[in-house]
């Protein structure tokens, strides 16, 4: 959480780059919502890599199997822990929101609808990335492989599919391909639009990743 907050602060207020709020000259957190998904692609797999890969590596997974717990409950509990810590990483950004709110001309000149919609989108995105991270951990034998696989899968789901669709190699099917990835669905939230289709999409991704995780963990019994 400290590393996440430090990196976002440096990029938003100190480093000269396209995300620097002072360089942009607009009372908006839009650059924050562009930057954060890229950081989450590395942070969330780091949080989730231990969930099952470490249990298997240290031999405690068999001990967990012997407890009066359903595998599905175990997976959901670990998913919730990663999701909650991911959400807590966003808490320090309230300081950024207050800073921009005060520095705006006039004070308070910020699109709060778009801002809160973007925060909601980040919460849903963190949940989806957490599901992917849990799946990567359930597939791996050790933490390093779980982390690398998690980063790769998160990158493909957020940016890789979107980039592939942008080449327009599949004609009309590019639209379908584009909507398989996270980017287009998250983009709607950053415009202040909380669409049921986007919410349902992320819930579906979470469900699919947790069901697959349940399947692979059960195979290790």
C-alpha positions as CSV (number, residue, x, y, z in Angstrom):
1,X,0.0,0.0,0.0
2,X,2.9,2.4,0.8
3,X,4.6,1.6,-2.4
4,X,1.4,2.1,-4.4
5,X,0.7,5.5,-2.7
6,X,4.3,6.6,-3.2
7,X,4.4,5.7,-6.9
8,X,1.1,7.4,-7.6
9,X,2.1,10.5,-5.7
10,X,5.4,10.8,-7.6
11,X,3.7,10.4,-11.0
12,X,0.8,12.7,-10.3
13,X,2.6,15.6,-8.6
14,X,6.4,15.4,-9.0
15,X,7.6,13.6,-12.1
16,X,7.3,15.4,-15.5
17,X,4.9,13.1,-17.5
18,X,1.5,13.0,-19.1
19,X,-0.1,12.1,-15.8
20,X,1.3,15.1,-13.8
21,X,-1.8,17.1,-12.6
22,X,0.1,20.4,-12.5
23,X,1.3,19.9,-16.1
24,X,-2.2,19.0,-17.3
25,X,-3.6,22.1,-15.6
26,X,-7.0,20.7,-15.0
27,X,-8.9,20.0,-11.8
28,X,-9.4,16.3,-12.5
29,X,-8.2,12.9,-11.2
30,X,-8.6,11.4,-14.7
31,X,-4.8,10.9,-15.0
32,X,-5.0,8.9,-11.7
33,X,-7.6,6.6,-13.1
34,X,-5.4,6.0,-16.2
35,X,-2.3,5.3,-14.1
36,X,-3.8,3.1,-11.4
37,X,-4.9,0.1,-13.6
38,X,-1.3,-0.3,-14.8
39,X,0.0,-0.4,-11.2
40,X,-2.7,-2.8,-10.2
41,X,-1.5,-5.3,-12.8
42,X,1.6,-5.6,-10.7
43,X,0.3,-5.0,-7.2
44,X,-2.7,-7.5,-7.3
45,X,-0.6,-10.5,-8.5
46,X,1.9,-9.7,-5.7
47,X,-1.0,-9.8,-3.2
48,X,-2.5,-13.0,-4.6
49,X,0.6,-15.0,-5.5
50,X,0.8,-16.5,-2.0
51,X,-2.8,-17.5,-1.6
52,X,-2.4,-21.1,-2.9
53,X,1.0,-21.3,-4.5
54,X,2.7,-20.8,-1.1
55,X,0.3,-23.2,0.6
56,X,1.3,-25.9,-1.9
57,X,5.0,-25.0,-1.7
58,X,5.1,-25.3,2.1
59,X,2.8,-28.3,2.3
60,X,0.0,-26.5,4.3
61,X,-2.5,-27.0,1.5
62,X,-3.0,-30.6,2.5
63,X,-3.6,-29.4,6.1
64,X,-6.3,-27.0,4.8
65,X,-7.9,-29.9,3.0
66,X,-8.2,-31.8,6.3
67,X,-10.1,-29.0,7.9
68,X,-13.9,-28.8,8.0
69,X,-13.9,-26.2,5.2
70,X,-15.3,-26.3,1.7
71,X,-12.7,-25.5,-1.0
72,X,-15.1,-22.9,-2.4
73,X,-15.2,-21.2,1.0
74,X,-11.5,-21.2,1.2
75,X,-11.2,-19.7,-2.3
76,X,-13.8,-17.0,-1.6
77,X,-12.1,-16.1,1.7
78,X,-8.7,-15.6,0.0
79,X,-10.4,-13.7,-2.8
80,X,-12.0,-11.3,-0.3
81,X,-8.7,-10.7,1.5
82,X,-6.9,-9.7,-1.7
83,X,-9.8,-7.6,-2.9
84,X,-10.1,-5.7,0.4
85,X,-6.3,-5.0,0.6
86,X,-6.5,-3.8,-3.1
87,X,-9.4,-1.4,-2.2
88,X,-7.4,-0.1,0.8
89,X,-4.7,0.9,-1.6
90,X,-7.1,3.5,-3.0
91,X,-7.8,5.1,0.4
92,X,-4.8,7.5,0.4
93,X,-6.0,9.0,-3.0
94,X,-8.7,10.8,-1.0
95,X,-5.9,13.3,-0.2
96,X,-5.4,13.8,-4.0
97,X,-9.2,14.4,-4.4
98,X,-9.2,16.9,-1.6
99,X,-6.1,18.7,-3.0
100,X,-7.7,19.0,-6.5
101,X,-11.0,20.1,-5.0
102,X,-9.3,22.9,-3.1
103,X,-6.9,24.0,-5.9
104,X,-9.6,24.1,-8.5
105,X,-10.6,27.5,-9.9
106,X,-13.1,28.1,-8.5
107,X,-12.7,25.8,-5.5
108,X,-14.7,22.6,-5.9
109,X,-14.5,22.8,-9.7
110,X,-14.3,19.0,-10.2
111,X,-16.6,16.5,-11.9
112,X,-17.6,14.5,-8.8
113,X,-19.9,12.2,-10.8
114,X,-17.1,11.1,-13.1
115,X,-14.7,10.8,-10.1
116,X,-17.0,8.6,-8.0
117,X,-17.9,6.6,-11.1
118,X,-14.2,6.0,-11.7
119,X,-13.7,4.9,-8.1
120,X,-16.5,2.4,-8.4
121,X,-14.9,1.1,-11.7
122,X,-11.6,0.7,-9.9
123,X,-13.3,-1.3,-7.1
124,X,-14.8,-3.6,-9.8
125,X,-11.5,-3.8,-11.7
126,X,-9.6,-4.8,-8.5
127,X,-12.1,-7.5,-7.9
128,X,-11.7,-8.9,-11.4
129,X,-7.9,-8.7,-11.2
130,X,-8.0,-10.4,-7.8
131,X,-10.0,-13.3,-9.3
132,X,-7.4,-13.6,-12.1
133,X,-4.6,-13.5,-9.5
134,X,-6.2,-16.2,-7.4
135,X,-6.6,-18.4,-10.6
136,X,-2.9,-17.9,-11.4
137,X,-1.9,-18.9,-7.9
138,X,-4.1,-22.0,-8.0
139,X,-2.4,-23.0,-11.3
140,X,1.2,-22.5,-10.1
141,X,3.6,-24.6,-8.0
142,X,5.5,-21.7,-6.5
143,X,5.0,-18.0,-5.7
144,X,7.3,-16.6,-8.4
145,X,5.5,-18.5,-11.2
146,X,2.2,-17.4,-9.6
147,X,3.3,-13.8,-9.8
148,X,4.6,-13.9,-13.3
149,X,1.5,-15.8,-14.6
150,X,-0.8,-13.4,-12.7
151,X,0.9,-10.3,-14.3
152,X,0.8,-11.9,-17.7
153,X,-2.9,-12.8,-17.4
154,X,-3.9,-9.4,-16.0
155,X,-2.0,-7.6,-18.8
156,X,-3.7,-9.7,-21.5
157,X,-7.1,-9.2,-20.0
158,X,-6.7,-5.4,-19.5
159,X,-4.5,-4.2,-22.4
160,X,-3.5,-7.2,-24.6
161,X,-7.0,-8.0,-25.9
162,X,-7.8,-4.3,-26.4
163,X,-4.6,-3.8,-28.4
164,X,-5.2,-6.9,-30.5
165,X,-8.8,-5.7,-31.3
166,X,-7.4,-2.2,-32.3
167,X,-5.5,-3.8,-35.3
168,X,-9.0,-4.7,-36.8
169,X,-7.8,-8.1,-38.0
170,X,-11.1,-9.8,-37.5
171,X,-13.5,-7.4,-39.1
172,X,-16.8,-7.2,-37.3
173,X,-15.6,-9.7,-34.7
174,X,-13.2,-7.1,-33.4
175,X,-16.0,-5.5,-31.4
176,X,-16.7,-8.8,-29.7
177,X,-13.0,-9.3,-29.0
178,X,-12.8,-5.8,-27.6
179,X,-15.6,-6.4,-25.1
180,X,-13.9,-9.6,-23.8
181,X,-11.2,-7.5,-22.2
182,X,-11.4,-5.3,-19.1
183,X,-10.4,-2.0,-20.7
184,X,-13.6,-1.1,-22.5
185,X,-15.8,-2.0,-19.6
186,X,-13.6,0.0,-17.2
187,X,-13.6,3.0,-19.6
188,X,-17.4,3.4,-19.2
189,X,-16.9,4.0,-15.4
190,X,-14.2,6.6,-16.0
191,X,-16.9,8.6,-17.9
192,X,-19.1,8.6,-14.9
193,X,-21.5,5.9,-16.4
194,X,-22.3,3.0,-14.2
195,X,-23.8,0.6,-16.7
196,X,-25.4,-2.6,-15.6
197,X,-23.7,-4.4,-18.5
198,X,-20.3,-3.4,-17.3
199,X,-21.1,-4.4,-13.7
200,X,-22.5,-7.7,-14.9
201,X,-19.4,-8.3,-17.0
202,X,-17.0,-7.9,-14.0
203,X,-19.2,-10.1,-11.8
204,X,-19.1,-12.7,-14.5
205,X,-15.3,-12.5,-14.7
206,X,-15.1,-12.9,-10.9
207,X,-17.4,-15.9,-11.0
208,X,-15.6,-17.6,-13.8
209,X,-12.1,-17.2,-12.3
210,X,-13.3,-18.4,-8.9
211,X,-15.0,-21.4,-10.4
212,X,-11.9,-22.3,-12.4
213,X,-9.8,-21.8,-9.2
214,X,-12.1,-24.2,-7.3
215,X,-11.7,-26.8,-10.1
216,X,-7.9,-26.7,-10.1
217,X,-7.6,-26.7,-6.3
218,X,-10.0,-29.7,-6.1
219,X,-7.7,-31.5,-8.5
220,X,-4.8,-31.1,-6.1
221,X,-6.7,-33.0,-3.3
